[in-house]
Amino acid sequence: MGRFKDLLKVSNTKVLLLGNEAIARGAIEAGVGVATAYPGTPSSEIVESLMEVKDELGIYVEWSVNEKVAFEIAYAAAISGVRSLVAMKHVGLNVAADPFMSSAYTGVEEGFVVVSADDPSMWSSQNEQDNRIYGVHGYIPVFETAVVSEVKDLTKYLFDFSSKHKHPVLLRSTTRISHTRAPILLGEVPKKFKTKGVFKKDPKYVLTPANARRDKLAMLERFSRIRREVEKFPFNNVEGSGSKAVIASGIAYSYVKEVIEENNLKDVITVKLTTIYPLPHGTIVNVLRDVKEVLVIEELEPVVEYQVKDLIVSEGLSVKVHGKDFTGLPYELNLNRIRESLSKFLNVEIRTRKDVPELRLLELPARPPTFCPGCPYRPLFYAIKMFIVSKKLRVVTPGDIGCYALASNEPFKLQDVVIEMGGSLGVGNGFSKVLDDVVISFIGDSTFFHAGVPPLINAVYNRSRLVAVILDNEVTAMTGHQPSPASKVPEKRRILIEDVARGIGVRFVKVVDPFRIDVVKKVLDEAIEFTRKENEPAVIVVRRRCALEAFREMRRAGIEIPIHVVDKDKCVACGICYNWFGCPAIIPLPDGKASIDPGLCIGCGACVNVCPVKAIRPAKPYKAEELNKYWF
Amino acid sequence: MTLNIIVVGVGGQGILSLARVIGEAVLGSSDFNVSIAETHGLSQRGGSVITHVRIGKGVFAPTIAEGDADIMLALELIEASRYAPYLRHKESIAVIDDRLIRPSIPKVRLPNGDELIKHIQERAYKVFIIKGFKEALKRGSPLSANMALFGFITLILEKLGVVKSEVSSKIVSTLGRSERVIKVNKELYTIGYEEATKLVGNDVLSLLKKRLLI
C-alpha cells in the first residue's frame, strides 16, 4: 500500500483514496500554493496529506494554532493571487466565522476553497451543525459532492470556479465523504506551483463602514453572476423521467441512486445536486413544472428544501413538497432511511432488511472509548480522583476537547462540562464567580494554544479562583498526532506552557509528571490552597508525551517493551487497578485477583505505583532511564 | 449488486488496516468497485468500531444498513455480537476471532463467550470461529491477529472471482515495521487462508455469489 507521497508521479490510474486524500489531490491538481488547517475529525487528513508532499511540490502548508488563524493565512494568500485551501471540522468554522463573513465582502484574487467537514451523527464531535447554512449566511456558494469518487474532480473544479468569480467557495464534506475510501482516477500534477503573489492594495480590503457598503453591492453583483453560473454546473444532473421528482442533495444522492437501482424504481426523476447554495433555479424549475410532488433528500437541516419551497412560491407553481417530514431530521442518512422515505413517497413497497423483530437482543456491556494503555492521562485523573475522594472536596471540573474528555466516563467522572474548545477555562471563570466549590479546569496543550490563552488571561485579570490543569502530551493526540506549539518539531519554535502562564501573570505555576501520583496530589493541594488564599488562578502543567507516540519511537529504535505481570501471591484482590485505575490491559481473574493481558499491556509501568501491595512488576528487569528519553 | 462486509472490533486492534487491505486487494485484482467507510477519531480509543466495506460493479452508498451485511469479520466477540443486527438474516456469514476484551468499566459483568456466539448464530447462515489472536500472541505480535481474517476473506473473495490471492499476499509482505512482524503477519495470513480452505463450503460460496450477481 503506497503512501500519498508516492502518488505524485502517478496519473491516469485509479487508486484507493480516502475522501480527504482525494480533496488534497484535487487541490494539488488545481495548483494550490498555500494550505492551512487546525486538525479536527473528520477533516484532518486533508492538510495531513498536503503536509506530506509540501517539500516535493514546494508549496506552503501549515498546522495553524486555530481555525481563525488558518483561515486568515489562506485568505491572505488568495487575495495576493496565490491559490489556497483551508480545512476544518464543522465547529472549526465557528472559530473562523469572523474572517469567513468578511471574505465574501472583499472577494479574492485567486481560487480560495474553504473545506468544512461536517459530522452528521456526531461520531467525533459535540454537535452536528449543518455548515451549509454558513454559506447562506455569508454569501459564499456551497458545494457538496454527490458521490465520493467525484470529490477530487469537484475540488479541482472549485478552484477554477473561485478564481473565475474572484469569490471564496465552501466545499462541505461529511464524515462519510471524508472517511470513505473509494477508487479515484488520478489526474496530472502541475509541473510548477505558484506560491508567491502580489497584493494589489485596494480600499475594498479595508472594511470600514464606507468601504464595506460599497463592497456589499459588489458582493451581491458577484453573487448574482454565481447564481447564473451554477445553472451549467457539470456535477449536477437530471436523471430519469416520471410524475414525481426527488432532489438528492450531496451525498444523499448516493443513497437514493442505490435504492432506485436496487428496486428498479421507475416513474421518478432524480436531480443529482452538487450546487447547494445558490440552487440552479432554471434546472429545478424545469423539473418542477412537470411534476405534482417532489421529495428533497439531504443530510441534516432542510437547506435545499427551504430554497425549493421558496422557488415554488415565487414561480407560482403548484407542487407538493416533502423532505424532512419523510426522511426525519437528525443524524446521518442510511439506506434503510432512504428505502422507507422512497417507499412512502412513490407509494411502492420497498423491503428494508432491518433486524428481524422476534430475535432477542443480547444485553451487552457498553464499550465507551477509553484512555489507551500507557496514556499519561490515566494516572493523572486517578491521582486527582483519589485526592478529591480522600479530602471529601466539593469540586466542579469543567473539561475540554481532546483525549482527556474521556475522563468524563467511569471510573473518573472528572469532566463536568465539555462544550467547545477552550470552554474549560472560560466556564471555569464563570463557576468561580457563582459556586463555592473548588474549580479544576482541564485542558490539553493544543486546545490551550487554540482557545485557552484568552480565558486564562481573563482569570488573571478578573481574579478567577480556578486551578487550571494543562495536560501537555506535546501533541494534538485525538486527531492523529499533528504537532502543536508544545511539540518538539525541527525548525519550529516550541512554546512552553509554563512560560505562557507566567508571562500573562499567573503566580502559581508548577510542572509535574503524571506518573508520580504522590507529587500530583501534593501539587494539587498547594494549588487549591493558593487559589483560596489569593483569589487568583493557579496553573499545573502535567507533562509526559502521548504513549502512542513514545512507544512508536521506542519500537522503531528496537527497544524491548517491558510487559508487566501481577505477582499472584502478593495480590490481595482489592480491584483498585482494574476498577479504579481502569487500564484496559488489567483484568480480573475469577478469584478477583488481577492479571495483565499481554496482548494489551504496552509496558508503561504506570500501574506499579497504583498497587497498594506492590504486586505489579515488569516481567523482566529493564532500564527505566533508557525508556524515559522517549517519554519527555 | 454489492457484497457487504462489516469489519468490527475494538479500536486499536487493526480494524482500519484490515478493511483497507481488503479494498486494496479488490482494486489490485479485478475491475470490481470498492468503497470503505472508516471510523476515526474519538471512537478509535479503545471503543467499539465498525467499518463498512462494499464490493460490486456499482457501489454508491458509503455505508451498509442494518440487515444488509453479507459477511462480518470480527476481531472481538462482544463487538461481533453488538453488530449482529447488521447481518442479513440467515443469509450471511460471520468470521470471528475467538478473543474477548473486557470493556474497562468498573465492575463490568462480562457475557459468556458461547452465548455471544449463539447470538450471532441465530442471525447468520454460518459462523466460523478462528484463533488468530492466540496464534499471533504466541508469535509475539498480537496486532497481527487481523491478518488471519485477511487470509480467511481472501480465500472467499478469490473463489468469488473478486480477489487474487497473490495480490493479497503481496500486500501482506508490505505491512509491518520490522522483519519480525512481517514474518508473523505472513504466518497469520496463511493460517487464516488455510482455515478458510478447510471450512468454507460451496453452500457459503453460492450464497455470497448470489449477492454479487443480483
HADDOCK unambig.tbl for C-alpha pairs under 7 A between the chains (distance, minus, plus):
assign (segid A and resid 1 and name CA) (segid B and resid 171 and name CA) 6.70 0.50 0.50
assign (segid A and resid 16 and name CA) (segid B and resid 24 and name CA) 6.89 0.50 0.50
assign (segid A and resid 41 and name CA) (segid B and resid 41 and name CA) 5.89 0.50 0.50
assign (segid A and resid 124 and name CA) (segid B and resid 41 and name CA) 5.91 0.50 0.50
assign (segid A and resid 124 and name CA) (segid B and resid 42 and name CA) 5.40 0.50 0.50
assign (segid A and resid 147 and name CA) (segid B and resid 60 and name CA) 6.90 0.50 0.50
assign (segid A and resid 176 and name CA) (segid B and resid 37 and name CA) 6.43 0.50 0.50
assign (segid A and resid 176 and name CA) (segid B and resid 62 and name CA) 6.52 0.50 0.50
assign (segid A and resid 179 and name CA) (segid B and resid 37 and name CA) 5.93 0.50 0.50
assign (segid A and resid 179 and name CA) (segid B and resid 38 and name CA) 5.50 0.50 0.50
assign (segid A and resid 180 and name CA) (segid B and resid 35 and name CA) 6.65 0.50 0.50
assign (segid A and resid 180 and name CA) (segid B and resid 36 and name CA) 5.24 0.50 0.50
assign (segid A and resid 180 and name CA) (segid B and resid 37 and name CA) 4.15 0.50 0.50
assign (segid A and resid 180 and name CA) (segid B and resid 38 and name CA) 5.98 0.50 0.50
assign (segid A and resid 180 and name CA) (segid B and resid 62 and name CA) 6.73 0.50 0.50
assign (segid A and resid 181 and name CA) (segid B and resid 35 and name CA) 5.47 0.50 0.50
assign (segid A and resid 181 and name CA) (segid B and resid 36 and name CA) 4.87 0.50 0.50
assign (segid A and resid 181 and name CA) (segid B and resid 37 and name CA) 6.38 0.50 0.50
assign (segid A and resid 182 and name CA) (segid B and resid 34 and name CA) 6.27 0.50 0.50
assign (segid A and resid 182 and name CA) (segid B and resid 35 and name CA) 4.76 0.50 0.50
assign (segid A and resid 182 and name CA) (segid B and resid 36 and name CA) 6.71 0.50 0.50
assign (segid A and resid 254 and name CA) (segid B and resid 60 and name CA) 4.82 0.50 0.50
assign (segid A and resid 254 and name CA) (segid B and resid 61 and name CA) 4.82 0.50 0.50
assign (segid A and resid 255 and name CA) (segid B and resid 60 and name CA) 6.54 0.50 0.50
assign (segid A and resid 255 and name CA) (segid B and resid 61 and name CA) 4.74 0.50 0.50
assign (segid A and resid 258 and name CA) (segid B and resid 60 and name CA) 5.79 0.50 0.50
assign (segid A and resid 258 and name CA) (segid B and resid 61 and name CA) 6.50 0.50 0.50
assign (segid A and resid 334 and name CA) (segid B and resid 63 and name CA) 6.85 0.50 0.50
assign (segid A and resid 334 and name CA) (segid B and resid 65 and name CA) 6.10 0.50 0.50
assign (segid A and resid 335 and name CA) (segid B and resid 65 and name CA) 5.62 0.50 0.50
assign (segid A and resid 336 and name CA) (segid B and resid 65 and name CA) 6.08 0.50 0.50
assign (segid A and resid 353 and name CA) (segid B and resid 66 and name CA) 6.86 0.50 0.50
assign (segid A and resid 353 and name CA) (segid B and resid 67 and name CA) 4.64 0.50 0.50
assign (segid A and resid 353 and name CA) (segid B and resid 68 and name CA) 6.35 0.50 0.50
assign (segid A and resid 354 and name CA) (segid B and resid 66 and name CA) 5.20 0.50 0.50
assign (segid A and resid 354 and name CA) (segid B and resid 67 and name CA) 4.62 0.50 0.50
assign (segid A and resid 355 and name CA) (segid B and resid 66 and name CA) 6.69 0.50 0.50
assign (segid A and resid 355 and name CA) (segid B and resid 67 and name CA) 5.72 0.50 0.50
assign (segid A and resid 355 and name CA) (segid B and resid 85 and name CA) 5.40 0.50 0.50
assign (segid A and resid 367 and name CA) (segid B and resid 47 and name CA) 5.50 0.50 0.50
assign (segid A and resid 367 and name CA) (segid B and resid 48 and name CA) 5.86 0.50 0.50
assign (segid A and resid 367 and name CA) (segid B and resid 103 and name CA) 5.31 0.50 0.50
assign (segid A and resid 368 and name CA) (segid B and resid 47 and name CA) 5.13 0.50 0.50
assign (segid A and resid 369 and name CA) (segid B and resid 42 and name CA) 6.88 0.50 0.50
assign (segid A and resid 369 and name CA) (segid B and resid 43 and name CA) 5.47 0.50 0.50
assign (segid A and resid 369 and name CA) (segid B and resid 44 and name CA) 6.98 0.50 0.50
assign (segid A and resid 369 and name CA) (segid B and resid 45 and name CA) 5.01 0.50 0.50
assign (segid A and resid 369 and name CA) (segid B and resid 46 and name CA) 4.88 0.50 0.50
assign (segid A and resid 369 and name CA) (segid B and resid 47 and name CA) 3.75 0.50 0.50
assign (segid A and resid 370 and name CA) (segid B and resid 45 and name CA) 5.58 0.50 0.50
assign (segid A and resid 370 and name CA) (segid B and resid 46 and name CA) 5.43 0.50 0.50
assign (segid A and resid 370 and name CA) (segid B and resid 47 and name CA) 6.65 0.50 0.50
assign (segid A and resid 371 and name CA) (segid B and resid 45 and name CA) 6.38 0.50 0.50
assign (segid A and resid 372 and name CA) (segid B and resid 45 and name CA) 6.19 0.50 0.50
assign (segid A and resid 372 and name CA) (segid B and resid 46 and name CA) 6.59 0.50 0.50
assign (segid A and resid 410 and name CA) (segid B and resid 105 and name CA) 6.08 0.50 0.50
assign (segid A and resid 410 and name CA) (segid B and resid 106 and name CA) 6.85 0.50 0.50
assign (segid A and resid 411 and name CA) (segid B and resid 105 and name CA) 6.75 0.50 0.50
assign (segid A and resid 411 and name CA) (segid B and resid 106 and name CA) 6.24 0.50 0.50
assign (segid A and resid 478 and name CA) (segid B and resid 41 and name CA) 6.14 0.50 0.50
assign (segid A and resid 478 and name CA) (segid B and resid 42 and name CA) 6.56 0.50 0.50
assign (segid A and resid 479 and name CA) (segid B and resid 41 and name CA) 5.71 0.50 0.50
assign (segid A and resid 579 and name CA) (segid B and resid 105 and name CA) 6.80 0.50 0.50
assign (segid A and resid 579 and name CA) (segid B and resid 106 and name CA) 4.20 0.50 0.50
assign (segid A and resid 579 and name CA) (segid B and resid 107 and name CA) 6.23 0.50 0.50
assign (segid A and resid 580 and name CA) (segid B and resid 106 and name CA) 6.59 0.50 0.50
assign (segid A and resid 582 and name CA) (segid B and resid 104 and name CA) 5.64 0.50 0.50
assign (segid A and resid 582 and name CA) (segid B and resid 105 and name CA) 6.91 0.50 0.50
assign (segid A and resid 583 and name CA) (segid B and resid 104 and name CA) 6.72 0.50 0.50
assign (segid A and resid 584 and name CA) (segid B and resid 103 and name CA) 6.97 0.50 0.50
assign (segid A and resid 584 and name CA) (segid B and resid 104 and name CA) 5.17 0.50 0.50
assign (segid A and resid 599 and name CA) (segid B and resid 137 and name CA) 6.60 0.50 0.50
assign (segid A and resid 599 and name CA) (segid B and resid 142 and name CA) 5.47 0.50 0.50
